[in-house]
Amino acid sequence: MKKEDQELFDQLKKLDTEQRNPNTKKIDVADSLQIARLINAEDKKVADEVEKKLPQIAQAIDMVKQAFDKGGRLIYAGAGTSGRLGILDAAECPPTFGSDPKQVVGLIAGGKDAVFEAQEGAEDYEINGRKALQEIDLESDDIICGLAASGRTPYVHGALKAAQEKGCNTIFVTTVPGNQIDIDIDVLIDVSVGPEVIMGSTRMKSATAQKMVLNMITTGANIRRGKVYENVMVDLQLSNQKLHERSKRIVMMFTDLDYEETDKLLQAADGHVKTALVMALGKLNKDEAQNKLNTHNGFIRKVLEEVRL
């Protein structure tokens, strides 16, 4: 056996995600309901493990919010399932928060083809992670968030090291304990989900944990940037008919306007829900509403507190 193969073998056999789960050793003879129960029982543990890392997640939220304020980007770098989760989160931010599609970027080992079909070996070299960041013109105000269930993926380590050399802040989301991580990170979010239902299948509990964390980071950062009023997303992009109708419902929810009046108001606000709400609730015209929102960094509540004094 080659030395590098022996080293990798020794690393993998120690990882929590590569251990056998004692609770599911008879899953191969279970019926369908038993299988569902076993998987569900393991999934229930994920949220409790995520809860243990809330202080670190809050640090990441603050860091990402500050980067966005300076015009920086959040760049996810991952392989396999982890990489796909980063791409998914990046794709969902613009329609949800009206953010620039370039503000959150998802990079995956093997490139776009790897989203749909595994690209063998693409994750095995740090240089590939470095090259991926070079291709998107990494800047020092950007934040790199590495995603690796095992914590050891070379592609991810390469991206994180390149980011540190550029002076970027770094976040690492993994599902093995921190003592199994051998790279320095500004914010380490190690959600120790334990052995998977099927040994090594990190698309299960590990993926669930990572998805929960990414939801919190981007949602939290956008809440802190005024993208939400009360608990409603008010900066959504009207990119399809469903979102057009949702925008009307949102305006009607906070005002006394009927459907037709709301439709006219949204047209007057150029389809921008946040502007429409400030126009209606603050009794302002479009230009006044937009100026107030700019003054208060997009926070509807702060605008209304001022105009209602």
LINQUITA-V995916 format. One record per residue. N is the residue number from 1. RES is the residue in one letter. SS is DSSP state (H for helix, E for strand, C for the rest). OMEGA is omega in whole degrees, -180 to 180 (NA if undefined). NEAR is the number of other C-alpha atoms within 10 Angstrom. Layout:
# LINQUITA-V995916
n:N res:RES ss:SS omega:OMEGA near:NEAR
n:N res:RES ss:SS omega:OMEGA near:NEAR
This chain:
# LINQUITA-V995916
n:1 res:M ss:C omega:178 near:6
n:2 res:K ss:C omega:-178 near:6
n:3 res:K ss:H omega:-178 near:8
n:4 res:E ss:H omega:177 near:9
n:5 res:D ss:H omega:179 near:10
n:6 res:Q ss:H omega:-180 near:10
n:7 res:E ss:H omega:179 near:11
n:8 res:L ss:H omega:178 near:11
n:9 res:F ss:H omega:-179 near:11
n:10 res:D ss:H omega:178 near:11
n:11 res:Q ss:H omega:-175 near:14
n:12 res:L ss:H omega:-174 near:15
n:13 res:K ss:H omega:179 near:11
n:14 res:K ss:H omega:-175 near:11
n:15 res:L ss:C omega:179 near:21
n:16 res:D ss:H omega:-177 near:22
n:17 res:T ss:H omega:-179 near:28
n:18 res:E ss:H omega:179 near:20
n:19 res:Q ss:C omega:175 near:17
n:20 res:R ss:C omega:180 near:16
n:21 res:N ss:C omega:-177 near:17
n:22 res:P ss:H omega:-177 near:10
n:23 res:N ss:H omega:-174 near:14
n:24 res:T ss:H omega:-177 near:18
n:25 res:K ss:C omega:179 near:13
n:26 res:K ss:C omega:-178 near:11
n:27 res:I ss:H omega:-179 near:16
n:28 res:D ss:H omega:177 near:9
n:29 res:V ss:H omega:-180 near:9
n:30 res:A ss:C omega:173 near:14
n:31 res:D ss:C omega:-173 near:9
n:32 res:S ss:H omega:180 near:10
n:33 res:L ss:H omega:178 near:8
n:34 res:Q ss:H omega:177 near:13
n:35 res:I ss:H omega:-180 near:17
n:36 res:A ss:H omega:-180 near:12
n:37 res:R ss:H omega:-180 near:12
n:38 res:L ss:H omega:179 near:17
n:39 res:I ss:H omega:-180 near:18
n:40 res:N ss:H omega:180 near:13
n:41 res:A ss:H omega:178 near:13
n:42 res:E ss:H omega:180 near:19
n:43 res:D ss:H omega:-179 near:19
n:44 res:K ss:H omega:-177 near:11
n:45 res:K ss:H omega:-172 near:15
n:46 res:V ss:H omega:-177 near:21
n:47 res:A ss:H omega:179 near:16
n:48 res:D ss:H omega:179 near:13
n:49 res:E ss:H omega:176 near:17
n:50 res:V ss:H omega:-179 near:21
n:51 res:E ss:H omega:-179 near:12
n:52 res:K ss:C omega:-176 near:14
n:53 res:K ss:C omega:-179 near:16
n:54 res:L ss:H omega:177 near:14
n:55 res:P ss:H omega:178 near:11
n:56 res:Q ss:H omega:178 near:16
n:57 res:I ss:H omega:177 near:23
n:58 res:A ss:H omega:176 near:16
n:59 res:Q ss:H omega:-180 near:17
n:60 res:A ss:H omega:177 near:29
n:61 res:I ss:H omega:180 near:22
n:62 res:D ss:H omega:-178 near:16
n:63 res:M ss:H omega:-179 near:21
n:64 res:V ss:H omega:178 near:29
n:65 res:K ss:H omega:180 near:23
n:66 res:Q ss:H omega:178 near:17
n:67 res:A ss:H omega:178 near:21
n:68 res:F ss:H omega:180 near:20
n:69 res:D ss:H omega:-178 near:13
n:70 res:K ss:C omega:-179 near:11
n:71 res:G ss:C omega:179 near:11
n:72 res:G ss:C omega:-179 near:21
n:73 res:R ss:C omega:167 near:23
n:74 res:L ss:E omega:-177 near:25
n:75 res:I ss:E omega:176 near:26
n:76 res:Y ss:E omega:175 near:29
n:77 res:A ss:E omega:-178 near:31
n:78 res:G ss:E omega:178 near:30
n:79 res:A ss:C omega:177 near:30
n:80 res:G ss:H omega:-179 near:24
n:81 res:T ss:H omega:-180 near:23
n:82 res:S ss:H omega:179 near:26
n:83 res:G ss:H omega:180 near:24
n:84 res:R ss:H omega:178 near:24
n:85 res:L ss:H omega:177 near:26
n:86 res:G ss:H omega:178 near:26
n:87 res:I ss:H omega:179 near:22
n:88 res:L ss:H omega:-179 near:16
n:89 res:D ss:H omega:179 near:20
n:90 res:A ss:H omega:-178 near:22
n:91 res:A ss:H omega:-175 near:16
n:92 res:E ss:H omega:-177 near:16
n:93 res:C ss:H omega:-178 near:22
n:94 res:P ss:H omega:180 near:19
n:95 res:P ss:H omega:-178 near:17
n:96 res:T ss:H omega:-172 near:19
n:97 res:F ss:H omega:-179 near:21
n:98 res:G ss:C omega:-177 near:18
n:99 res:S ss:C omega:176 near:17
n:100 res:D ss:C omega:179 near:11
n:101 res:P ss:C omega:180 near:13
n:102 res:K ss:C omega:-175 near:14
n:103 res:Q ss:C omega:176 near:17
n:104 res:V ss:E omega:-174 near:25
n:105 res:V ss:E omega:176 near:20
n:106 res:G ss:E omega:176 near:22
n:107 res:L ss:E omega:-179 near:26
n:108 res:I ss:E omega:177 near:29
n:109 res:A ss:C omega:-178 near:30
n:110 res:G ss:C omega:177 near:22
n:111 res:G ss:C omega:-173 near:15
n:112 res:K ss:C omega:-180 near:14
n:113 res:D ss:H omega:-177 near:11
n:114 res:A ss:H omega:177 near:18
n:115 res:V ss:H omega:-174 near:20
n:116 res:F ss:H omega:-178 near:9
n:117 res:E ss:C omega:-177 near:10
n:118 res:A ss:C omega:176 near:14
n:119 res:Q ss:C omega:-172 near:16
n:120 res:E ss:C omega:174 near:11
n:121 res:G ss:C omega:-176 near:10
n:122 res:A ss:H omega:-177 near:19
n:123 res:E ss:H omega:-169 near:22
n:124 res:D ss:H omega:-174 near:16
n:125 res:Y ss:C omega:179 near:16
n:126 res:E ss:H omega:-177 near:19
n:127 res:I ss:H omega:180 near:16
n:128 res:N ss:H omega:177 near:22
n:129 res:G ss:H omega:178 near:30
n:130 res:R ss:H omega:-179 near:19
n:131 res:K ss:H omega:-179 near:15
n:132 res:A ss:H omega:179 near:21
n:133 res:L ss:H omega:177 near:20
n:134 res:Q ss:H omega:-177 near:14
n:135 res:E ss:H omega:180 near:8
n:136 res:I ss:C omega:175 near:11
n:137 res:D ss:C omega:-180 near:8
n:138 res:L ss:C omega:176 near:19
n:139 res:E ss:C omega:-175 near:15
n:140 res:S ss:C omega:178 near:15
n:141 res:D ss:C omega:179 near:20
n:142 res:D ss:C omega:174 near:24
n:143 res:I ss:E omega:176 near:28
n:144 res:I ss:E omega:176 near:27
n:145 res:C ss:E omega:178 near:28
n:146 res:G ss:E omega:180 near:30
n:147 res:L ss:E omega:-180 near:32
n:148 res:A ss:C omega:180 near:28
n:149 res:A ss:C omega:-177 near:32
n:150 res:S ss:C omega:-178 near:22
n:151 res:G ss:C omega:-173 near:24
n:152 res:R ss:C omega:-174 near:21
n:153 res:T ss:C omega:-177 near:20
n:154 res:P ss:H omega:179 near:21
n:155 res:Y ss:H omega:-179 near:28
n:156 res:V ss:H omega:179 near:33
n:157 res:H ss:H omega:179 near:28
n:158 res:G ss:H omega:179 near:22
n:159 res:A ss:H omega:-179 near:28
n:160 res:L ss:H omega:179 near:29
n:161 res:K ss:H omega:178 near:20
n:162 res:A ss:H omega:179 near:22
n:163 res:A ss:H omega:180 near:24
n:164 res:Q ss:H omega:179 near:17
n:165 res:E ss:H omega:179 near:9
n:166 res:K ss:H omega:-178 near:14
n:167 res:G ss:C omega:180 near:14
n:168 res:C ss:C omega:169 near:21
n:169 res:N ss:E omega:-176 near:22
n:170 res:T ss:E omega:175 near:25
n:171 res:I ss:E omega:177 near:27
n:172 res:F ss:E omega:177 near:26
n:173 res:V ss:E omega:-178 near:25
n:174 res:T ss:E omega:-179 near:26
n:175 res:T ss:C omega:169 near:28
n:176 res:V ss:C omega:-179 near:25
n:177 res:P ss:C omega:-178 near:19
n:178 res:G ss:H omega:-179 near:15
n:179 res:N ss:H omega:176 near:7
n:180 res:Q ss:H omega:-179 near:15
n:181 res:I ss:C omega:-177 near:17
n:182 res:D ss:C omega:176 near:10
n:183 res:I ss:C omega:-179 near:13
n:184 res:D ss:C omega:-176 near:14
n:185 res:I ss:C omega:176 near:17
n:186 res:D ss:C omega:178 near:15
n:187 res:V ss:E omega:178 near:18
n:188 res:L ss:E omega:178 near:23
n:189 res:I ss:E omega:-177 near:27
n:190 res:D ss:E omega:-179 near:25
n:191 res:V ss:C omega:-172 near:25
n:192 res:S ss:C omega:-176 near:23
n:193 res:V ss:C omega:179 near:27
n:194 res:G ss:C omega:-178 near:22
n:195 res:P ss:C omega:180 near:25
n:196 res:E ss:C omega:176 near:25
n:197 res:V ss:C omega:173 near:26
n:198 res:I ss:C omega:-171 near:20
n:199 res:M ss:C omega:176 near:15
n:200 res:G ss:C omega:-178 near:20
n:201 res:S ss:C omega:-174 near:15
n:202 res:T ss:C omega:171 near:23
n:203 res:R ss:C omega:-177 near:17
n:204 res:M ss:C omega:-176 near:16
n:205 res:K ss:H omega:-179 near:28
n:206 res:S ss:H omega:180 near:28
n:207 res:A ss:H omega:178 near:23
n:208 res:T ss:H omega:180 near:17
n:209 res:A ss:H omega:-179 near:27
n:210 res:Q ss:H omega:179 near:27
n:211 res:K ss:H omega:179 near:16
n:212 res:M ss:H omega:-178 near:13
n:213 res:V ss:H omega:-179 near:22
n:214 res:L ss:H omega:175 near:23
n:215 res:N ss:H omega:-177 near:14
n:216 res:M ss:H omega:-175 near:17
n:217 res:I ss:H omega:-176 near:21
n:218 res:T ss:H omega:177 near:22
n:219 res:T ss:H omega:-180 near:20
n:220 res:G ss:H omega:-180 near:20
n:221 res:A ss:H omega:-179 near:21
n:222 res:N ss:H omega:173 near:23
n:223 res:I ss:H omega:-178 near:20
n:224 res:R ss:C omega:176 near:16
n:225 res:R ss:C omega:173 near:17
n:226 res:G ss:C omega:-178 near:21
n:227 res:K ss:C omega:-177 near:26
n:228 res:V ss:E omega:173 near:23
n:229 res:Y ss:E omega:-167 near:16
n:230 res:E ss:C omega:177 near:10
n:231 res:N ss:C omega:-177 near:8
n:232 res:V ss:E omega:177 near:11
n:233 res:M ss:E omega:-172 near:20
n:234 res:V ss:C omega:179 near:24
n:235 res:D ss:C omega:-177 near:23
n:236 res:L ss:C omega:176 near:24
n:237 res:Q ss:C omega:-178 near:19
n:238 res:L ss:C omega:-173 near:18
n:239 res:S ss:C omega:176 near:10
n:240 res:N ss:C omega:-175 near:9
n:241 res:Q ss:H omega:179 near:9
n:242 res:K ss:H omega:-179 near:9
n:243 res:L ss:H omega:174 near:15
n:244 res:H ss:H omega:-178 near:17
n:245 res:E ss:H omega:177 near:13
n:246 res:R ss:H omega:-180 near:14
n:247 res:S ss:H omega:178 near:26
n:248 res:K ss:H omega:179 near:22
n:249 res:R ss:H omega:180 near:15
n:250 res:I ss:H omega:180 near:17
n:251 res:V ss:H omega:180 near:25
n:252 res:M ss:H omega:-179 near:17
n:253 res:M ss:H omega:-175 near:11
n:254 res:F ss:H omega:-177 near:11
n:255 res:T ss:C omega:176 near:13
n:256 res:D ss:C omega:-176 near:12
n:257 res:L ss:C omega:175 near:15
n:258 res:D ss:C omega:-174 near:13
n:259 res:Y ss:H omega:-177 near:14
n:260 res:E ss:H omega:178 near:9
n:261 res:E ss:H omega:179 near:13
n:262 res:T ss:H omega:179 near:22
n:263 res:D ss:H omega:179 near:19
n:264 res:K ss:H omega:179 near:13
n:265 res:L ss:H omega:180 near:23
n:266 res:L ss:H omega:176 near:21
n:267 res:Q ss:H omega:179 near:13
n:268 res:A ss:H omega:180 near:15
n:269 res:A ss:C omega:-179 near:21
n:270 res:D ss:C omega:177 near:12
n:271 res:G ss:C omega:-177 near:19
n:272 res:H ss:C omega:-174 near:19
n:273 res:V ss:H omega:-177 near:25
n:274 res:K ss:H omega:178 near:27
n:275 res:T ss:H omega:180 near:29
n:276 res:A ss:H omega:-179 near:28
n:277 res:L ss:H omega:-180 near:26
n:278 res:V ss:H omega:176 near:26
n:279 res:M ss:H omega:-177 near:21
n:280 res:A ss:H omega:-175 near:19
n:281 res:L ss:H omega:-179 near:19
n:282 res:G ss:H omega:-179 near:19
n:283 res:K ss:C omega:-178 near:14
n:284 res:L ss:C omega:172 near:17
n:285 res:N ss:C omega:-174 near:15
n:286 res:K ss:H omega:-178 near:18
n:287 res:D ss:H omega:178 near:12
n:288 res:E ss:H omega:-180 near:15
n:289 res:A ss:H omega:-179 near:24
n:290 res:Q ss:H omega:178 near:19
n:291 res:N ss:H omega:179 near:14
n:292 res:K ss:H omega:179 near:23
n:293 res:L ss:H omega:178 near:21
n:294 res:N ss:H omega:180 near:12
n:295 res:T ss:H omega:-176 near:12
n:296 res:H ss:C omega:174 near:15
n:297 res:N ss:C omega:174 near:15
n:298 res:G ss:C omega:-177 near:22
n:299 res:F ss:C omega:180 near:21
n:300 res:I ss:H omega:-176 near:24
n:301 res:R ss:H omega:-180 near:15
n:302 res:K ss:H omega:177 near:15
n:303 res:V ss:H omega:-177 near:21
n:304 res:L ss:H omega:177 near:17
n:305 res:E ss:H omega:180 near:10
n:306 res:E ss:H omega:-173 near:11
n:307 res:V ss:H omega:-179 near:13
n:308 res:R ss:C omega:179 near:9
n:309 res:L ss:C omega:NA near:5
